[in-house]
Amino acid sequence: MSEEGRNAEEVRYRALLDLDVSRPEAREELVTGLHDESWRVRRAAADGLVRLPERGAVVERLIAVLGERDETGARNAAAEALSGMGASAVHPLVHLLGHADPDQRKFAADILGQLALPEAEGALVAVLLEDGDLNVRVAAAEALGRVGGRGAAFALERVLSNPEPLLRLSALESLAALRHPPPLAEVVPLLNNPLLKRSAYRVLGLIERPEVVALVCRGLAASESRSTREAALVALGQHSARMADGGRPAMYAAVGEALRRLLGAVSWVASALESGDIEVKTGALVAAAALREPRLAPLVAEVAQEERLVPEVMRTLACFGPETGRELLASMDRLSLPAREAAGQVLVDMVDPSFVPELVQMLDWGEVDLKGVAARALGRTGALDAVEPLAGFLSIPELAGVAARALVALSAGFRAQVLQALQTSLERGAEPVVLNALVRVGGTSQLPLVRRIAREASVPLRATAVEVLAAVDPSGGLELARVALVDEAPRVRAAAVRVLGQVGDVSLAPLLQRALADDALEVRLAALEAVGECGAVALAADLEALVRHPDGAIAFRAVRSLARLGVLRDEVIQQAVGHEDHEVVKAALLAGAASGGGEALALGLLDHAHWDVRAAAARVLADSREERLLPPLLNALLSETDALARRALVDAVERLSGR
């Protein structure tokens, strides 16, 4: 397209976006747009027609466009618009199913499938069973897979014996989509049909009968046909997904026996694990669990790149024995990040004391995440030899946490050695997480040490000591927090304020009031949270004054704490809505919505300068489920230019209009 052509297209596109849909001429201008040479313009016209009022007239006009046989682009755009018209389009399209032209009937069936509304089920069933045109019947079969219903499922079963393979294929696919498998006796003959077997195995995988595993195994052992084996893998994955853990050993035994009769089974399963078809990959995981071949373990771990398959990956790796653990360890530095995470989690459960040498060697690797996996695994070995190498990581900030947790796990068997390692590390100025671990292992016997640290140690340790003590001994922690409120370090004072909020009550209001005026922002923010947490309603006036504070972080927390206390007045909400920080505005909007006054606020914020506020207002209005709010939302949608805010407005319109 030339530059001039692109400019002209842009003009026509913008003209349709800016079109006032309330004008009487709007409908025909949009219909003209459906016939434009540019798909962008046609798409904009289709979107515009969906927004028009008087839907009945719009639907009839769109159906008229479907009859323009020489206008392929316009017909497809009209079909797209009709699929967005919701329930108002169903009856006219059902009427179109009786048109003399098969092409029109097929269009009607396709669009009813896109609408996926149960009102169309009966008419589509009639077309499936009685129409004289094969293409129309196939379209009806595909549509019923989206519309659903018992009548649809039984009708689809009836056409499985039809001599037309294409119709049987569509019926099988729709039955699979409806997760309504036909009787096993009707599926078995189809497993040998080259055109139908893949779909037949899909529905076979949905059948909950003991014979299914044997049929799947027969397909897996079909040495002459890779496609049959892959179809059987699909069924295996589906069958396994519904199976309780108790039934898996028998399934793995049968599948393993079938695969061992297949020449090159390990190589074939390895290639299936790398398939681009997720259904094949799912079945391959079950096959790998049945084979328990250590060489497959790294490939199984790599399937974790498919996030939805991570649980099955974990279950599969857990089936492998200790030798697999060493195979995973050896390949860890070559695995992708998701695979490492999956392998690391399983490895942690596989290890025993014999793994310590390999894991200690892994601690020398350069990458931090691998060191972390090794540290976690060492904690699960239950070996005394693991204490010393883990203690060496307590002084490294990025590994101190995982090493401390691993030592806590080891303390079940070696409490004295772990305590000694943690105390020595603290004496050398360890990270605060080490102090937490020490109290978890040593309990109240460590409180004297915690109090000493709270007075004498570094700022991070003093702050942690205040909070750790409160977690173990609330009254002692509260007493220490009162003292720590005058500590020279803001971090320690903030920790003390958090303890007051978590452990204290309304009697601490005077202390929190002083903290609200602290010089350090960190302390003031902690105090704002603490007021709401401990229910100090007496400080509501102090919080209200801070709602007007120019620092958004302060104003935001003031609004949230007032809402938490249940004393956020309408006048204060209005002040917050006028704040320059959009996070404060959103906090006020959400607080108003929670108290029942959000709709008026949200309507007033639909034209706010910040897109995030406009989107939040749209979501509040959508949650109201009040159809009367559609007109202002539609007006806001017409003028919205930000993509994310527009998405929120479209979602709100769809929810309120019941689409």
N, C-alpha and C positions, 0 to 999 in steps of 0.2 A: 504494500500500500504506500502511495506517495505521501509526502509531508502534508500536502494540501488535503489529501483524502483523510489522513489521520486527524487533522484539525477539524474537518467537517464532521467526522464521526464523533469527536469529543463534544462538539457543539450540540449535536442531536442527543447524545448520551446525557449531558448535563441538563438539557431542556426537559428531558423526561424525569430526571431526579428532582428538579425544581418545580415540576408541574403541580399546580393547585388542584388536588383531587376533588375538591368541593365544587369546581366549575362544571356546568352541564356538559361542556364539550370534552371534558377530560377523558371519558371512556373511549370515544372514537379516536382521539389523538393517541391514546395508548394502543388501541387496536392497530392503528397505522404503524406504530412502533414495532408491533409484532412482525410486520412484513419488511422491516429494515434489512439491509444487506449485512449489517454488522451484528454478530452474536451478542456483543456487549449491550447494544441498544435493545435488541430483542429481549435480553434478560432483564434489563431495567424496565421495559414495558410490562413484562410478565409480573415483576415485583409490584409495579404500580397498580396493575389491575387487581391484585390480591388485596390491596389497601382500600379499594373503592367501597363505598356503601352500596346499598341495593344489590346485594350479592346475587339474587335470583336473576336479575336482568343481565348481570355480568356473565354469569355461568351460561346463559342461553347464547350470548354473543360469542363467547369462546367456543362453544360447541359448533356454532356456525362456521367459525374459522377452521375447525377440524375437517369440515367438508370441502375445503379448497384444495383439491388433489394436487395441483401444480405448485403449491406454496409449501414446500417441505419445512423450511425454516420457521414459517409462521405457525404451521400446525404443531411442530414440536414445542415452540414457545407457548402456544395456547395450552397444550397438554401440561406443560410445566406449571402454568398459572392455575389450571384446574386442580392439579394435585395439591395446590396450596389453599384451596377454597374450603376445605373441611366438609362437614356434614351437608352443607347447602348444595354441594355438587352431586351427592350420591343419587338422588332420585332422577335428575335429568340424565345422568350417565347410565343408570339402569334402563331408562327408556331408550337410550341410544343403542343398548345391546340388542334391541329388536330391529335395528335399521337394516334395509335391504342390502346395503353395501358391506361385504365382509371386512373391508378395510376400516370402516367406521366402527364396526362391532369390536374389532381387535383393539382399536384406540381406546374404546370405552373400558374394555377389560383391563388393559394395561394401566389406565389412570385409576380405576377402582382399586387395583393392586397397590398403587402408590399411596392412595388414601388410607388403605388398611383399616377400614371401618366395618364393624360386624353387620351393619345394615345391608351391605351388598352381598352377604354370603349366599342367600337363597337364589338370587338372580344369577350369580356366577356358577353355582352348582347346576342350575338348569342349562346354562350355556355349555358347561363342560360335558354334560351327559347328552344334550340334544342338538347342539348346533351342527349344521352340515359342513362347516369349513374347518379343516384341520388346524390352520393357524389360529383361528379364534378359540378353538378348544384348548390349544396349548397355552394361549395367553390367559385363558380362564384358570387353567391348572396352576400356572405360575402365580396368578393373583391370589388364588385361594391359599397359597403358602404364606401369604402375608396377612390375609384377612382372618384366617383361622376359624375355629368353631368345630363342633362335633360333626355337623352336617357336611362341612367341607372335607374333613378327614375321611368319612365313610365314602363320599363320592369319589375322592381320589383313589381309595382302595379299589373301587369298582372298575376303574379304567386300567388297572394294572394288568388285566387280561386282554386288553385291546390289542389288535394286531399291529397298530402303528407304534413303532419303537420310540418316536419322538414324544408322543403323548405319554407313554409309560415312563420315559425318562423324566419328563416334567412332573409327573405325579409323584415319582419317587423322591425327587428333590424337594417338592413341597411337603411331602410327608416327613422328610428329614427335618425341614425347617420347623414344622409344627411339632416335632419330637413325638410324632404319633406313628410308631412302626406298625405295619400290617402284620397279620399272623405269620409266624415263622414258616409255615408250609407254603405260603405264597412267595416268600423271599428266596427260599432255597433254590428253586429253578433258575432264578435270575442271576445267581452268583456266577454262572458259567457263560453268561451273555457278554461278549466283548464290549458292547455299547453301554450296557446297563450295570455291569458288575460293580463299578466304583460306587454308584449311587446305592446299589443293593447292599453293599457292605456298610455304607453309612447308616442305613436304617437297621441293618443287622446289629450294629453296635449299640442300638437303642433298646434292643429286646432283652428283657431280663429273664432269660431261660438258661439252665445249665448247659444245654446243647450248644449254645453260642460259642463257647470257648473252643470246643472241638471243631466247629466249622471254621473259626478263625485260624486255628492251627493248620487245618487242611489247606487254607489259602496261603499261609506263611510257608508251607513246605512245597508249594507249587514251583518246582525248580525251573520249569520251562517259561514262566511268565513273571517278569519283574513287576508289571502293572498289577497283576493279581496280588502279588505279595504286598505291594504298597497299599492296595485297597483293603487288604486284610489288616495291615498295620493301622489304618484309619479306624476300622471297627474295633481293633484291640484298644486303642487309646480311648475311644468313647465308652467302651464297656468298662474299662478300668476306672474311668472318672467317677462312675456311680458305685463302684464296688467298695464294700466295707473292708477295713484292714484284715479282718479275720478270713476273708475269702481269697486274699492275695497269694498266700503260699501255694495253694493248689493251682491257681492260674499260672504263677511263675513256673511251677514244675511242668505243667502241660506245654506251655510255650517254649520252655527251654528244651524239652525233649524234641519238639517239632523242629526247632532251629538247628539242633545238633545233627539232624538228618540232612540238613541243607548244606551243600558244599559252599564254602566261603561265607558262611553265615555272619561271622564277626565283621568281615569287610563290608558286607552288605548293610548290616545294622549301622556300622560306622558312617557309611555314605548317607543312610536315611537320617541319622542324627544331624547331618549337615544340610538336609533338604531345605528348600525355600518354602515348602508347604508345611504349615504349622500343624496340620492334622497328622501328616506323615511323621513329623518330628515327635508329636505326642505319643504315637504308637511305638516309635523307636525307643523312647525312654522305657516303656514297659518291657520291650524286647531286651534292652540292655540290662534291666534289672533281673530278667530271667537268666541271661547268659552269665552275669557276674564276671565278666572278663576284665581284669584290671586295666588292659590297654584302652578300654572304652571310657574309663573314668574321666580323663581330661575332656573328651568330646561331650560327654554328658554334662560336665560342668559348664561348657561353653553354651549349652542350650539355655542357660540362665539369662542370656542376653534377651530372650523373650520373657518379659516380666511376668506375664500371666502363667508361664510354665515353671516358675521358680519352685512352687510347692512340690510339683512332680519331680523336678530335678533333685530336690533335697531327699524326697522319698526314695528315688532310684539310687542315689549315692549311698544312702543309708543301708541299702541291701548288700553293698559290696563289703568284702572282708578287710582285715588289717593290711593285706598286701596292697589294696587299693589306696589306703592312706599313704603308703610310701610312694605309690605312683603319682598321687596328687602332689605330695611334697616335692617330688623331683621335677614336676612340670609347673609348679606354682609361678615361677618367674616368667613363664611364657603365656600364661592365661590372661584373658581380658579381665577388666575390673569386675564386671558382674560375675564372671566365672570364679574369680578369686574369692569373692564374698561368699558364694554358695559353697565352694570347696572348703573355705576356711571354717564355715559353720559346721559342716559335716565332719571335717577333720577334728574339730574340737571334741566331737562326741566319739570319735574312733580311737583316739590315742590311749595308750597305756604306758606304764613306766618304761617299757623298752624303746619308746619313741624319743626319750629325752636327748640322746646324742644328736639325732637329726634336727630336732627343734632348736637346740642350742646353736647348732651350725647355721640354722636359718636366721637366728638373731643377728648374725654377722652380715646379713644381706643389707644392701644400701637402702631399699625402699621401706618407708615407714609403715605402710599398710601391711607389708609382709612380716615385718617385725611384730606388728600388733597381732596378727594371726598366730604367730609362733608363741607370743606371750600368753595369749588366751589358751592355746592348746597346752602349754606347760602347766597352767593352772589346773587342767583336767587330768594330768597324768597321775596325780596322787603320789608323786615321787619326791623324796627329800632332796634329791640332786637338783630339783628344779628351783629350790628356794634361792640359792646363791645367784644364779644368772638373772633371775627376775629382780632381785634386790639391786643389781647393777643398773637397772633401768629406772629406778625410783627418782634419780636426780635429773633425768632427761624430761623436760616439760611435756613434749608431745607423746611420750610413752609412759609417763608416770601413772596415769590413770589406769590404763589396761594392766600394767604390771602390779599395781596395788590391788586391783580386783582379783587378779590371778593369785596373788599371795593370800588374799582372804579365803579363796577357795581351798588353797593348800592347808590353811590353818586348821581345817577339820582333822587333819592327821598329825600336823606338826605345829601346834599352837605356840609353843615356847620359842622354836626357831624363827617362826614368822614374826612374833612380837619383837624379838631381838633385832631382826633385820629392819623392821619399821622404826623402832626407837633409834637405832644407829643412824638411819637415814635422816630422821628428824633432827638429831643433834648436828648433822652436817648441813642443815638448812634446806630440807626437802620441800617438795611442793605441798600445797594444802591438802590435796587428795590423799596424801600419805597419812595425815592426821585423821582424816575420816576413817581410813582403813584401820588405823590403830585402835580407834574407839570401837569399831565394829568387832574387832578380834578380842580386844581386852576388856570391853564393857566398862562398868563403873570403876573398876580398879585403876583405870587410867585417868580418872578425873583430876587427881592432884596434878598430874603432868599437864593436863589440858589447861587448868587454871594458871599454872606457871607460864605456859606458852602465851596465854591471853595477856599476861602482864609484860613478858620480857622478849618475846620473839619478834620476828620481822612483821611488817604490816600485813602481808597476805595471811600469815599464820595466825596473827592476833584476830583478824576478822573471822577467819574460819573457826577458830577456837570458840568464839562467842556463839556462833550458830550451832556448832557441834554439841556444845554443852547443853544448849536449850533442847536439842533433839533427844538427848539421853536423860537429862534431869531438868524438866521445865522450870521448877521453882528456882533451882540453882542458876539456870540459864538466864532467867529474868533478873535475878540479883546481879549477875555479871554484866548483863546488858545495861542496867542502870549506871554501873560504873563506867562502862565503855562509851556511854553517851558523851563523855568529856574527853575522850581520847584525842590526841593531836591529829590523828590521821582520819580524813573523811571516810575512807573505806571501812575503817573499824566502826566509826559512828553510824554509818549506813547499815552495817551488819547488825548493830545493836537495835536500830530502829525497826529493822525487819523482824527481829525477835519479839519486840514489843507488839507488833501487829499480829504475829502468829500465835504467841503464847498469852498475851495480855488481854485486858478488857477495858471498859470505858473509864475506869478509874485512872488510867494512864494518860488521859486527855491532856493534862498540863504538860507532861513530858513531850508528847507529840506536838503540842502547840509550839514549844520552843524549837523542836526539830524543824517545824515548817518555816522557821525564820533563820535556819542555819545558813552560814555563808556559802557552804558547798552545795552545788546543784545536786550532786549525787545523794546527799543526805535529805534534801528537801523532797526529791522525787520518791525516795524510800518512805518518807513520812506521809506523803500523799496517799500512797498505797496502803500504808499501815492504818491510817485513819478509817478507811473503808473496811479494812479487814477485821479490825477489832470492834467496830460498831460505835465509834466515838461521835455520836450525833451532835454533841455539844460543840463540835468544831465546824458545824455546817457553815456558819457565817464566815469563818476563815477561808473555807474552801470556795465559797461563792465569790469572795473577793479575788481569789486566784484564777477564776474562770476568765477574767479580763486580762490576765497577765500576758505580755507580748510574747513570752517564750511558749511556743506551742506544746512542748513536752510537759510543762507545768499545767497549762490550761487543760490539756487532754486528760491528765490524771485527776485533776480537780473535778472535771465533769464525770469521769468514770466512778470516782469515789462517792460523789453525791448520789449518783444513780444507785450504787451498791447500798448506800445507807437508806435509800428510798425517800430522799428529801430533795430531789431535783425539781425545783419550781419552774413553771412555764416561763416566767420572766427571765430566769437564769438560762433556760434553754435558748431563748431568743438571743440573749447576749452571746452565747456560744456559737450560734448559727452565724453571727456576724463576725466571728474571729477570722483573721487573715490566714491562719493555718488550716488547710482543708481537712487534716486529720481530726482537729477539734470539731469542725462542722459535722463530720461523719459521726463522731462519738455522740454529739448532741442529737443528730437525726436518729441514730439507733436507740438511744435512750428514750427519745420521744416515742418511737414506734413501740418499744417495750411497754411503755406506760399507757398506750392507747391513743396517743395524739400524733402519730407519725404521718398520717395521710396529708393533713394540711401543710405540715413542714415539708414533706417530700414534694408536693405540688409546687411550693415556692422555690424549691431548689432545682427544678428541672432545667432552669436556664443559668445555673451557677457557672462561674468562670472556669472551674476545674472539672475536667471530665470525670474524675473519680467520684466526685460528689454527685454529679448528674447520674452516673451509673448506680450509685448507692440509692439515690432517690427512686430510680426506676425499680430497683429490687424491692424497696419498701412498698411501693404501690402494687407491685405484682403480688406480694404476700398478702395484701388486703383482700384479694379475690373479689373486689368491687368492680363490676362491669361498667358502672357509670364513670370510671376513671379512664376508660379507653380514649375518648376524644382528646384530652390533654396529652396523653402519651403519644397518640398518633401525630398531633401537632409538633411535639418535641422531636419525634422521629424524622419528620420532614426537614427540620433545620439542623439536625445533628451531623457533624462532620467527623467526629472522632470514631474510629472503628470499634474500640472497646465499649464506649458508651452506647454506640449504635447497637451493638450486640445485646447489651443489657436491656435497651428499650425494645428491641425485637422480641426478646424472650418474655418481657413483661406483657407486650401486646398479645403474644401467642397464649400466654397463661390466662390472661383475662378474657380472651375471646374463645377459650376452650379448645384451641387447636393443639 
